[in-house]
Amino acid sequence: MSSKLITTGTTVTIVATYSGGVVASEVYVWTITGQASNTPGDTKSWKTGDSAVTINVANAGCVFMMAAACDGTIGAITLTGANVDDDQTFGGPMRATAGSVTNLAADAARSLAATSTANVEAFATHTYS
């Protein structure tokens, strides 16, 4: 997960380059109006087996999450701490989900999680304000 500050009126082309074979990939793009920096306020990641993760959100903040799952029977990925914007299966036994939530009040410990029926799950998340 990465971010880039793009000034108003600029055209952007997103390119992904891989060093090895890739079955499929997903790119999610969000726009934050009025953002003055591409530096996240807080960043966290999680993988199957870890305990719950919390993230710090500044006042008037937003959270962006990207989750992926593979292996096993893969149903929809449920996000805790963000609303699902997109959730789909691709490239065989893989699933990707993107979510966000905006206009949050300050929260020093917002709970985050991604769950599904898959055997392997992981996510990355950033906050901005």
Helices and strands as residue ranges (DSSP letters): E 42-47, E 53-57, E 61-72, E 78-80, E 83-90, E 94-104, E 107-115, E 118-128
